[in-house]
Amino acid sequence: MLRRSIMNQLISWADSRERKPLLLYGARQTGKTFLLNELAAKTFPGDSVRFDLERDARARQAFEYDLNPEALIRRLSQVAGQSIDSERTLLILDEVQSSNRALTSLKYFCEDMPQLHVAAAGSLLGVAVNQQGFSMPVGKVQTMTLHPMSFDEFLDAMGDGGIIPEIRDCYERAEAFYLHDAMLERFWQYVIVGGMPEAVARFAEDGDYAAARDVQSTIIDLYVADMAKYATPTETARIRDTWNSIPAQLAKENHKFQYKLVKNGGRASLYASSIAWLLAAGLVERCARVASGRLPLAMHEDASAFKIYMSDTGLLSARAELDPSTLLDADYRKQLDLVGIVENYVAQALAANNIALRYWTSGNMAEVDFVMQPHDSTSAMPIEVKSSDNTRSRSLATYRSKYEPTESMRLSTKNFGVDNGIRSVPLYAAFCIGR
């Protein structure tokens, strides 16, 4: 069984006396339904009711009348064919974006029946609430976002979960990890397989990259189908063009998003809404440019310059048609320009830790790939990503400022662009940031 770290938060929500209805965000196929079913099995054994509002027309119709919670519970009990006890039952409303009134009902459950455990999930909730007629029950729900599986969750799925504390300890003490080479190979496996639970589960069975790629292809097809379902034909074409351009955006030396790569003559007036759709659907992450590293970083953002990353490295690898055999060959890897896909991994790790994505440039002279403010810090931290071996030493004895291990990321609290004080850490330790 795949273990997800967010499960602890879900259990805490279920145990809280001051809870509000839960609204679980996340892109399609990230595992929301699985997690809520697992929560039901762990915390509400034999006493949960789940409705898929996208597929179940009768359940949707139950919300078309009075939204009084008691009346709703009676109608939903009839649809489910089992009683719903407001004191003991977990009510799961899956694909809640399919019913505006179901989303609105969360407000009334919060106000008039707070004792009932209500958990709603939506794959395209961000898209739906932007459409006319949708209103979010602001202040009446507790929200969580489910991202693709992180690298540490991938390690756990592969049977290496026990060494995660050791990696974190080495990261904190700036010491080499004794299984560096093995973990570097796991890192590149994660780049290929990514964090979509079904792809990870298939790969964990027997290490079959082709099976994982088949799952990824199916997920990509579902995403494309959703574009047509939740957008007009004209919008759909633009969303697809934008989505299809991302591998090319990350393949060029300057990873700043360029509308002309979407289509000849492309400009913001045509494609800005497409980017907004992809962001709302949880399919991409946006990294904003900041004019300086002074805090607060949000006050120095330049809305006209940004980078776009995919929410999952595995889907990016599939879209870019990367051959697993080449990525796993250290000698061949040196011949490839993999900075874009490695940056995508770091962006994914930071986003999963709820850290806003930002980068900094100084004209055409210098660039810092990511600039962030860790949760426990009062200063900005620049991050530079390296994915090739240009080191002066191959020793794994220590991570000092003069040592840059193969395929690493460099962290510094010093001035941007200055090597003094930079500490290099292997990319597989990036998930430790913000923990």
BALOVEX-45221 format. One record per residue (C-alpha): residue number from 0; residue in three letters; x negated, y negated, z. Coordinates in steps of 0.02 Angstrom, whole numbers, plus 50000, padded with zeros to 5 digits. Layout:
! residues N
+-----+---------+-------+-------+-------+
| num | residuo |     X |     Y |     Z |
+-----+---------+-------+-------+-------+
| NUM |     ALA |     X |     Y |     Z |
...
+-----+---------+-------+-------+-------+
***
This chain:
! residues 435
+-----+---------+-------+-------+-------+
| num | residuo |     X |     Y |     Z |
+-----+---------+-------+-------+-------+
|   0 |     MET | 50000 | 50000 | 50000 |
|   1 |     LEU | 49936 | 49826 | 49957 |
|   2 |     ARG | 49915 | 49717 | 50110 |
|   3 |     ARG | 49947 | 49530 | 50094 |
|   4 |     SER | 49886 | 49404 | 50221 |
|   5 |     ILE | 50046 | 49302 | 50207 |
|   6 |     MET | 50141 | 49444 | 50290 |
|   7 |     ASN | 50083 | 49380 | 50460 |
|   8 |     GLN | 50165 | 49213 | 50423 |
|   9 |     LEU | 50326 | 49299 | 50370 |
|  10 |     ILE | 50332 | 49400 | 50531 |
|  11 |     SER | 50300 | 49242 | 50633 |
|  12 |     TRP | 50444 | 49159 | 50543 |
|  13 |     ALA | 50560 | 49306 | 50581 |
|  14 |     ASP | 50510 | 49303 | 50765 |
|  15 |     SER | 50529 | 49116 | 50787 |
|  16 |     ARG | 50680 | 49052 | 50883 |
|  17 |     GLU | 50670 | 48883 | 50794 |
|  18 |     ARG | 50660 | 48952 | 50618 |
|  19 |     LYS | 50749 | 48879 | 50468 |
|  20 |     PRO | 50799 | 48976 | 50313 |
|  21 |     LEU | 50642 | 49029 | 50221 |
|  22 |     LEU | 50608 | 48976 | 50041 |
|  23 |     LEU | 50469 | 49078 | 49963 |
|  24 |     TYR | 50393 | 49002 | 49806 |
|  25 |     GLY | 50280 | 49089 | 49682 |
|  26 |     ALA | 50256 | 49132 | 49499 |
|  27 |     ARG | 50341 | 49286 | 49430 |
|  28 |     GLN | 50257 | 49452 | 49472 |
|  29 |     THR | 50156 | 49386 | 49620 |
|  30 |     GLY | 50248 | 49505 | 49737 |
|  31 |     LYS | 50384 | 49402 | 49822 |
|  32 |     THR | 50518 | 49537 | 49814 |
|  33 |     PHE | 50397 | 49670 | 49875 |
|  34 |     LEU | 50346 | 49563 | 50023 |
|  35 |     LEU | 50524 | 49522 | 50076 |
|  36 |     ASN | 50572 | 49706 | 50062 |
|  37 |     GLU | 50420 | 49750 | 50167 |
|  38 |     LEU | 50469 | 49618 | 50295 |
|  39 |     ALA | 50641 | 49696 | 50302 |
|  40 |     ALA | 50568 | 49869 | 50330 |
|  41 |     LYS | 50449 | 49809 | 50466 |
|  42 |     THR | 50559 | 49687 | 50560 |
|  43 |     PHE | 50738 | 49732 | 50516 |
|  44 |     PRO | 50737 | 49922 | 50488 |
|  45 |     GLY | 50902 | 49976 | 50415 |
|  46 |     ASP | 50982 | 49806 | 50437 |
|  47 |     SER | 50946 | 49699 | 50285 |
|  48 |     VAL | 51044 | 49650 | 50129 |
|  49 |     ARG | 50962 | 49592 | 49969 |
|  50 |     PHE | 51045 | 49509 | 49819 |
|  51 |     ASP | 50959 | 49478 | 49652 |
|  52 |     LEU | 51051 | 49321 | 49597 |
|  53 |     GLU | 50977 | 49329 | 49423 |
|  54 |     ARG | 51053 | 49499 | 49388 |
|  55 |     ASP | 51202 | 49511 | 49505 |
|  56 |     ALA | 51345 | 49406 | 49437 |
|  57 |     ARG | 51461 | 49455 | 49580 |
|  58 |     ALA | 51336 | 49390 | 49707 |
|  59 |     ARG | 51320 | 49225 | 49612 |
|  60 |     GLN | 51510 | 49209 | 49608 |
|  61 |     ALA | 51516 | 49226 | 49797 |
|  62 |     PHE | 51434 | 49055 | 49808 |
|  63 |     GLU | 51557 | 48970 | 49690 |
|  64 |     TYR | 51684 | 48941 | 49828 |
|  65 |     ASP | 51675 | 48872 | 50003 |
|  66 |     LEU | 51494 | 48864 | 50066 |
|  67 |     ASN | 51547 | 48882 | 50246 |
|  68 |     PRO | 51424 | 49015 | 50311 |
|  69 |     GLU | 51558 | 49123 | 50392 |
|  70 |     ALA | 51659 | 49129 | 50231 |
|  71 |     LEU | 51501 | 49162 | 50130 |
|  72 |     ILE | 51451 | 49306 | 50242 |
|  73 |     ARG | 51622 | 49387 | 50222 |
|  74 |     ARG | 51612 | 49376 | 50032 |
|  75 |     LEU | 51432 | 49436 | 50024 |
|  76 |     SER | 51473 | 49582 | 50139 |
|  77 |     GLN | 51610 | 49633 | 50018 |
|  78 |     VAL | 51490 | 49622 | 49869 |
|  79 |     ALA | 51356 | 49722 | 49961 |
|  80 |     GLY | 51477 | 49851 | 50029 |
|  81 |     GLN | 51402 | 49833 | 50203 |
|  82 |     SER | 51424 | 49716 | 50349 |
|  83 |     ILE | 51308 | 49568 | 50379 |
|  84 |     ASP | 51280 | 49532 | 50563 |
|  85 |     SER | 51230 | 49351 | 50591 |
|  86 |     GLU | 51128 | 49403 | 50744 |
|  87 |     ARG | 51032 | 49552 | 50674 |
|  88 |     THR | 51035 | 49559 | 50483 |
|  89 |     LEU | 50904 | 49491 | 50364 |
|  90 |     LEU | 50990 | 49413 | 50213 |
|  91 |     ILE | 50877 | 49406 | 50059 |
|  92 |     LEU | 50926 | 49295 | 49912 |
|  93 |     ASP | 50807 | 49340 | 49772 |
|  94 |     GLU | 50788 | 49232 | 49616 |
|  95 |     VAL | 50884 | 49096 | 49706 |
|  96 |     GLN | 50850 | 48973 | 49565 |
|  97 |     SER | 50986 | 49063 | 49466 |
|  98 |     SER | 51120 | 48985 | 49576 |
|  99 |     ASN | 51122 | 48801 | 49620 |
| 100 |     ARG | 51253 | 48831 | 49753 |
| 101 |     ALA | 51154 | 48973 | 49832 |
| 102 |     LEU | 51008 | 48853 | 49849 |
| 103 |     THR | 51124 | 48722 | 49924 |
| 104 |     SER | 51197 | 48849 | 50046 |
| 105 |     LEU | 51031 | 48858 | 50137 |
| 106 |     LYS | 51069 | 48687 | 50210 |
| 107 |     TYR | 51231 | 48751 | 50286 |
| 108 |     PHE | 51153 | 48911 | 50351 |
| 109 |     CYS | 51025 | 48801 | 50439 |
| 110 |     GLU | 51155 | 48686 | 50514 |
| 111 |     ASP | 51300 | 48802 | 50552 |
| 112 |     MET | 51225 | 48977 | 50570 |
| 113 |     PRO | 51043 | 48955 | 50625 |
| 114 |     GLN | 51040 | 49125 | 50708 |
| 115 |     LEU | 51052 | 49216 | 50540 |
| 116 |     HIS | 50887 | 49264 | 50459 |
| 117 |     VAL | 50898 | 49201 | 50279 |
| 118 |     ALA | 50750 | 49222 | 50160 |
| 119 |     ALA | 50764 | 49155 | 49983 |
| 120 |     ALA | 50637 | 49178 | 49844 |
| 121 |     GLY | 50621 | 49102 | 49671 |
| 122 |     SER | 50503 | 49142 | 49529 |
| 123 |     LEU | 50545 | 48984 | 49433 |
| 124 |     LEU | 50613 | 48881 | 49575 |
| 125 |     GLY | 50503 | 48733 | 49536 |
| 126 |     VAL | 50569 | 48730 | 49358 |
| 127 |     ALA | 50749 | 48750 | 49412 |
| 128 |     VAL | 50749 | 48610 | 49540 |
| 129 |     ASN | 50688 | 48490 | 49406 |
| 130 |     GLN | 50840 | 48527 | 49301 |
| 131 |     GLN | 50996 | 48421 | 49316 |
| 132 |     GLY | 51116 | 48478 | 49450 |
| 133 |     PHE | 50989 | 48557 | 49567 |
| 134 |     SER | 50959 | 48482 | 49739 |
| 135 |     MET | 50833 | 48544 | 49865 |
| 136 |     PRO | 50893 | 48562 | 50047 |
| 137 |     VAL | 50752 | 48450 | 50106 |
| 138 |     GLY | 50716 | 48467 | 50291 |
| 139 |     LYS | 50831 | 48617 | 50306 |
| 140 |     VAL | 50712 | 48754 | 50248 |
| 141 |     GLN | 50539 | 48818 | 50287 |
| 142 |     THR | 50436 | 48840 | 50129 |
| 143 |     MET | 50292 | 48958 | 50089 |
| 144 |     THR | 50199 | 48984 | 49926 |
| 145 |     LEU | 50140 | 49155 | 49869 |
| 146 |     HIS | 49986 | 49152 | 49759 |
| 147 |     PRO | 49908 | 49299 | 49666 |
| 148 |     MET | 49805 | 49414 | 49776 |
| 149 |     SER | 49644 | 49334 | 49836 |
| 150 |     PHE | 49474 | 49414 | 49822 |
| 151 |     ASP | 49477 | 49475 | 50002 |
| 152 |     GLU | 49647 | 49555 | 49971 |
| 153 |     PHE | 49574 | 49635 | 49815 |
| 154 |     LEU | 49429 | 49704 | 49917 |
| 155 |     ASP | 49552 | 49777 | 50041 |
| 156 |     ALA | 49649 | 49860 | 49900 |
| 157 |     MET | 49487 | 49935 | 49837 |
| 158 |     GLY | 49447 | 50009 | 50007 |
| 159 |     ASP | 49316 | 49878 | 50054 |
| 160 |     GLY | 49420 | 49776 | 50175 |
| 161 |     GLY | 49311 | 49826 | 50321 |
| 162 |     ILE | 49162 | 49727 | 50259 |
| 163 |     ILE | 49255 | 49561 | 50241 |
| 164 |     PRO | 49210 | 49504 | 50419 |
| 165 |     GLU | 49027 | 49539 | 50381 |
| 166 |     ILE | 49033 | 49434 | 50223 |
| 167 |     ARG | 49111 | 49291 | 50319 |
| 168 |     ASP | 48982 | 49307 | 50456 |
| 169 |     CYS | 48839 | 49299 | 50330 |
| 170 |     TYR | 48922 | 49150 | 50248 |
| 171 |     GLU | 48935 | 49057 | 50413 |
| 172 |     ARG | 48753 | 49096 | 50459 |
| 173 |     ALA | 48689 | 49063 | 50282 |
| 174 |     GLU | 48610 | 49235 | 50276 |
| 175 |     ALA | 48603 | 49362 | 50136 |
| 176 |     PHE | 48733 | 49499 | 50134 |
| 177 |     TYR | 48653 | 49669 | 50123 |
| 178 |     LEU | 48778 | 49731 | 49992 |
| 179 |     HIS | 48755 | 49578 | 49881 |
| 180 |     ASP | 48739 | 49673 | 49716 |
| 181 |     ALA | 48889 | 49784 | 49753 |
| 182 |     MET | 48997 | 49636 | 49800 |
| 183 |     LEU | 48941 | 49540 | 49646 |
| 184 |     GLU | 49005 | 49686 | 49542 |
| 185 |     ARG | 49168 | 49682 | 49640 |
| 186 |     PHE | 49179 | 49496 | 49602 |
| 187 |     TRP | 49170 | 49526 | 49415 |
| 188 |     GLN | 49297 | 49665 | 49431 |
| 189 |     TYR | 49413 | 49540 | 49514 |
| 190 |     VAL | 49382 | 49415 | 49374 |
| 191 |     ILE | 49441 | 49547 | 49250 |
| 192 |     VAL | 49585 | 49624 | 49350 |
| 193 |     GLY | 49640 | 49466 | 49440 |
| 194 |     GLY | 49766 | 49460 | 49581 |
| 195 |     MET | 49932 | 49513 | 49508 |
| 196 |     PRO | 49984 | 49651 | 49628 |
| 197 |     GLU | 50038 | 49777 | 49496 |
| 198 |     ALA | 49876 | 49755 | 49399 |
| 199 |     VAL | 49775 | 49776 | 49559 |
| 200 |     ALA | 49874 | 49930 | 49609 |
| 201 |     ARG | 49848 | 50011 | 49439 |
| 202 |     PHE | 49661 | 49973 | 49442 |
| 203 |     ALA | 49641 | 50034 | 49621 |
| 204 |     GLU | 49708 | 50205 | 49571 |
| 205 |     ASP | 49564 | 50255 | 49457 |
| 206 |     GLY | 49470 | 50099 | 49401 |
| 207 |     ASP | 49557 | 50095 | 49232 |
| 208 |     TYR | 49533 | 49923 | 49156 |
| 209 |     ALA | 49646 | 49966 | 49008 |
| 210 |     ALA | 49790 | 50004 | 49126 |
| 211 |     ALA | 49766 | 49838 | 49215 |
| 212 |     ARG | 49759 | 49747 | 49048 |
| 213 |     ASP | 49924 | 49829 | 48996 |
| 214 |     VAL | 50006 | 49759 | 49153 |
| 215 |     GLN | 49932 | 49588 | 49118 |
| 216 |     SER | 49998 | 49589 | 48940 |
| 217 |     THR | 50172 | 49630 | 49004 |
| 218 |     ILE | 50165 | 49488 | 49131 |
| 219 |     ILE | 50108 | 49366 | 48997 |
| 220 |     ASP | 50254 | 49421 | 48887 |
| 221 |     LEU | 50373 | 49390 | 49033 |
| 222 |     TYR | 50303 | 49216 | 49057 |
| 223 |     VAL | 50327 | 49175 | 48874 |
| 224 |     ALA | 50506 | 49242 | 48882 |
| 225 |     ASP | 50540 | 49129 | 49033 |
| 226 |     MET | 50482 | 48979 | 48933 |
| 227 |     ALA | 50618 | 49012 | 48807 |
| 228 |     LYS | 50747 | 49047 | 48942 |
| 229 |     TYR | 50718 | 48891 | 49046 |
| 230 |     ALA | 50677 | 48762 | 48912 |
| 231 |     THR | 50749 | 48696 | 48749 |
| 232 |     PRO | 50676 | 48764 | 48586 |
| 233 |     THR | 50572 | 48607 | 48560 |
| 234 |     GLU | 50509 | 48609 | 48739 |
| 235 |     THR | 50473 | 48796 | 48726 |
| 236 |     ALA | 50361 | 48772 | 48574 |
| 237 |     ARG | 50262 | 48636 | 48663 |
| 238 |     ILE | 50248 | 48736 | 48824 |
| 239 |     ARG | 50182 | 48886 | 48727 |
| 240 |     ASP | 50056 | 48778 | 48633 |
| 241 |     THR | 49994 | 48705 | 48796 |
| 242 |     TRP | 49985 | 48876 | 48879 |
| 243 |     ASN | 49893 | 48950 | 48730 |
| 244 |     SER | 49763 | 48811 | 48732 |
| 245 |     ILE | 49700 | 48843 | 48909 |
| 246 |     PRO | 49564 | 48971 | 48864 |
| 247 |     ALA | 49495 | 48849 | 48735 |
| 248 |     GLN | 49503 | 48705 | 48859 |
| 249 |     LEU | 49394 | 48804 | 48980 |
| 250 |     ALA | 49276 | 48869 | 48845 |
| 251 |     LYS | 49210 | 48697 | 48796 |
| 252 |     GLU | 49068 | 48614 | 48890 |
| 253 |     ASN | 49179 | 48476 | 48958 |
| 254 |     HIS | 49326 | 48560 | 49043 |
| 255 |     LYS | 49431 | 48402 | 49050 |
| 256 |     PHE | 49601 | 48439 | 48974 |
| 257 |     GLN | 49615 | 48369 | 48798 |
| 258 |     TYR | 49784 | 48356 | 48712 |
| 259 |     LYS | 49703 | 48367 | 48541 |
| 260 |     LEU | 49656 | 48548 | 48580 |
| 261 |     VAL | 49839 | 48590 | 48604 |
| 262 |     LYS | 49878 | 48535 | 48428 |
| 263 |     ASN | 49806 | 48413 | 48302 |
| 264 |     GLY | 49872 | 48242 | 48345 |
| 265 |     GLY | 49924 | 48299 | 48518 |
| 266 |     ARG | 49949 | 48164 | 48649 |
| 267 |     ALA | 50016 | 48143 | 48824 |
| 268 |     SER | 50186 | 48083 | 48768 |
| 269 |     LEU | 50214 | 48251 | 48682 |
| 270 |     TYR | 50134 | 48374 | 48802 |
| 271 |     ALA | 50132 | 48298 | 48977 |
| 272 |     SER | 50304 | 48373 | 49012 |
| 273 |     SER | 50239 | 48544 | 48956 |
| 274 |     ILE | 50100 | 48536 | 49085 |
| 275 |     ALA | 50229 | 48486 | 49216 |
| 276 |     TRP | 50334 | 48639 | 49168 |
| 277 |     LEU | 50186 | 48757 | 49185 |
| 278 |     LEU | 50141 | 48680 | 49354 |
| 279 |     ALA | 50320 | 48695 | 49416 |
| 280 |     ALA | 50325 | 48877 | 49361 |
| 281 |     GLY | 50165 | 48913 | 49458 |
| 282 |     LEU | 50071 | 48970 | 49302 |
| 283 |     VAL | 49931 | 48843 | 49311 |
| 284 |     GLU | 49835 | 48736 | 49435 |
| 285 |     ARG | 49792 | 48553 | 49403 |
| 286 |     CYS | 49624 | 48479 | 49457 |
| 287 |     ALA | 49628 | 48288 | 49462 |
| 288 |     ARG | 49479 | 48176 | 49432 |
| 289 |     VAL | 49429 | 48060 | 49575 |
| 290 |     ALA | 49333 | 47899 | 49546 |
| 291 |     SER | 49230 | 47924 | 49704 |
| 292 |     GLY | 49204 | 48043 | 49848 |
| 293 |     ARG | 49266 | 47922 | 49979 |
| 294 |     LEU | 49408 | 47976 | 50091 |
| 295 |     PRO | 49553 | 47989 | 50072 |
| 296 |     LEU | 49522 | 48071 | 49904 |
| 297 |     ALA | 49703 | 48054 | 49850 |
| 298 |     MET | 49683 | 47865 | 49841 |
| 299 |     HIS | 49544 | 47882 | 49710 |
| 300 |     GLU | 49631 | 47998 | 49587 |
| 301 |     ASP | 49634 | 47954 | 49402 |
| 302 |     ALA | 49799 | 48016 | 49332 |
| 303 |     SER | 49735 | 48010 | 49153 |
| 304 |     ALA | 49593 | 48135 | 49179 |
| 305 |     PHE | 49616 | 48312 | 49242 |
| 306 |     LYS | 49572 | 48494 | 49214 |
| 307 |     ILE | 49696 | 48638 | 49200 |
| 308 |     TYR | 49660 | 48813 | 49264 |
| 309 |     MET | 49766 | 48969 | 49255 |
| 310 |     SER | 49836 | 49032 | 49420 |
| 311 |     ASP | 49755 | 49203 | 49397 |
| 312 |     THR | 49582 | 49247 | 49330 |
| 313 |     GLY | 49644 | 49415 | 49268 |
| 314 |     LEU | 49775 | 49335 | 49156 |
| 315 |     LEU | 49642 | 49212 | 49094 |
| 316 |     SER | 49526 | 49357 | 49054 |
| 317 |     ALA | 49666 | 49443 | 48959 |
| 318 |     ARG | 49712 | 49284 | 48866 |
| 319 |     ALA | 49529 | 49255 | 48821 |
| 320 |     GLU | 49513 | 49437 | 48767 |
| 321 |     LEU | 49358 | 49462 | 48874 |
| 322 |     ASP | 49285 | 49636 | 48861 |
| 323 |     PRO | 49263 | 49714 | 49034 |
| 324 |     SER | 49104 | 49804 | 48978 |
| 325 |     THR | 49018 | 49639 | 48936 |
| 326 |     LEU | 49065 | 49554 | 49100 |
| 327 |     LEU | 49003 | 49702 | 49201 |
| 328 |     ASP | 48834 | 49706 | 49111 |
| 329 |     ALA | 48719 | 49586 | 49205 |
| 330 |     ASP | 48598 | 49571 | 49059 |
| 331 |     TYR | 48734 | 49536 | 48932 |
| 332 |     ARG | 48821 | 49416 | 49051 |
| 333 |     LYS | 48670 | 49301 | 49041 |
| 334 |     GLN | 48707 | 49272 | 48857 |
| 335 |     LEU | 48885 | 49214 | 48891 |
| 336 |     ASP | 48950 | 49045 | 48946 |
| 337 |     LEU | 49061 | 49096 | 49090 |
| 338 |     VAL | 49064 | 48935 | 49188 |
| 339 |     GLY | 49245 | 48901 | 49140 |
| 340 |     ILE | 49312 | 49066 | 49202 |
| 341 |     VAL | 49205 | 49056 | 49359 |
| 342 |     GLU | 49273 | 48882 | 49393 |
| 343 |     ASN | 49447 | 48956 | 49371 |
| 344 |     TYR | 49407 | 49082 | 49509 |
| 345 |     VAL | 49350 | 48945 | 49628 |
| 346 |     ALA | 49505 | 48841 | 49587 |
| 347 |     GLN | 49614 | 48992 | 49622 |
| 348 |     ALA | 49528 | 49022 | 49790 |
| 349 |     LEU | 49544 | 48841 | 49843 |
| 350 |     ALA | 49727 | 48831 | 49791 |
| 351 |     ALA | 49766 | 48989 | 49890 |
| 352 |     ASN | 49694 | 48899 | 50042 |
| 353 |     ASN | 49809 | 48750 | 50010 |
| 354 |     ILE | 49663 | 48637 | 49964 |
| 355 |     ALA | 49701 | 48505 | 49833 |
| 356 |     LEU | 49597 | 48523 | 49675 |
| 357 |     ARG | 49492 | 48372 | 49626 |
| 358 |     TYR | 49331 | 48341 | 49531 |
| 359 |     TRP | 49213 | 48193 | 49504 |
| 360 |     THR | 49117 | 48126 | 49356 |
| 361 |     SER | 48999 | 47981 | 49330 |
| 362 |     GLY | 49026 | 47935 | 49148 |
| 363 |     ASN | 48931 | 48059 | 49042 |
| 364 |     MET | 48788 | 48072 | 49166 |
| 365 |     ALA | 48847 | 48193 | 49299 |
| 366 |     GLU | 48994 | 48298 | 49357 |
| 367 |     VAL | 49039 | 48386 | 49518 |
| 368 |     ASP | 49154 | 48532 | 49478 |
| 369 |     PHE | 49260 | 48517 | 49635 |
| 370 |     VAL | 49271 | 48390 | 49775 |
| 371 |     MET | 49371 | 48435 | 49928 |
| 372 |     GLN | 49401 | 48392 | 50108 |
| 373 |     PRO | 49402 | 48552 | 50211 |
| 374 |     HIS | 49538 | 48562 | 50342 |
| 375 |     ASP | 49413 | 48547 | 50485 |
| 376 |     SER | 49302 | 48411 | 50410 |
| 377 |     THR | 49304 | 48222 | 50401 |
| 378 |     SER | 49190 | 48213 | 50249 |
| 379 |     ALA | 49210 | 48263 | 50067 |
| 380 |     MET | 49119 | 48419 | 50009 |
| 381 |     PRO | 49058 | 48434 | 49829 |
| 382 |     ILE | 49051 | 48605 | 49747 |
| 383 |     GLU | 48950 | 48649 | 49593 |
| 384 |     VAL | 48975 | 48815 | 49506 |
| 385 |     LYS | 48837 | 48917 | 49424 |
| 386 |     SER | 48867 | 49077 | 49327 |
| 387 |     SER | 48697 | 49114 | 49251 |
| 388 |     ASP | 48528 | 49166 | 49317 |
| 389 |     ASN | 48408 | 49020 | 49307 |
| 390 |     THR | 48334 | 49044 | 49479 |
| 391 |     ARG | 48155 | 49019 | 49532 |
| 392 |     SER | 48166 | 49171 | 49643 |
| 393 |     ARG | 48268 | 49331 | 49638 |
| 394 |     SER | 48239 | 49366 | 49822 |
| 395 |     LEU | 48396 | 49395 | 49925 |
| 396 |     ALA | 48308 | 49359 | 50088 |
| 397 |     THR | 48395 | 49195 | 50127 |
| 398 |     TYR | 48506 | 49060 | 50054 |
| 399 |     ARG | 48399 | 48905 | 50074 |
| 400 |     SER | 48411 | 48742 | 49977 |
| 401 |     LYS | 48275 | 48797 | 49855 |
| 402 |     TYR | 48359 | 48963 | 49820 |
| 403 |     GLU | 48504 | 48981 | 49701 |
| 404 |     PRO | 48559 | 49164 | 49689 |
| 405 |     THR | 48625 | 49236 | 49528 |
| 406 |     GLU | 48806 | 49185 | 49496 |
| 407 |     SER | 48827 | 49068 | 49641 |
| 408 |     MET | 48915 | 48912 | 49698 |
| 409 |     ARG | 48822 | 48768 | 49779 |
| 410 |     LEU | 48894 | 48674 | 49927 |
| 411 |     SER | 48831 | 48507 | 49990 |
| 412 |     THR | 48886 | 48372 | 50109 |
| 413 |     LYS | 48753 | 48256 | 50039 |
| 414 |     ASN | 48770 | 48128 | 49902 |
| 415 |     PHE | 48844 | 48190 | 49740 |
| 416 |     GLY | 48717 | 48247 | 49611 |
| 417 |     VAL | 48575 | 48258 | 49738 |
| 418 |     ASP | 48499 | 48430 | 49768 |
| 419 |     ASN | 48436 | 48392 | 49944 |
| 420 |     GLY | 48538 | 48486 | 50071 |
| 421 |     ILE | 48628 | 48595 | 49945 |
| 422 |     ARG | 48662 | 48771 | 50005 |
| 423 |     SER | 48697 | 48908 | 49878 |
| 424 |     VAL | 48816 | 49049 | 49918 |
| 425 |     PRO | 48872 | 49195 | 49809 |
| 426 |     LEU | 49037 | 49172 | 49719 |
| 427 |     TYR | 49116 | 49317 | 49809 |
| 428 |     ALA | 49106 | 49216 | 49970 |
| 429 |     ALA | 49207 | 49072 | 49899 |
| 430 |     PHE | 49366 | 49136 | 49981 |
| 431 |     CYS | 49288 | 49095 | 50151 |
| 432 |     ILE | 49307 | 48909 | 50115 |
| 433 |     GLY | 49444 | 48829 | 50216 |
| 434 |     ARG | 49469 | 48979 | 50328 |
+-----+---------+-------+-------+-------+
***
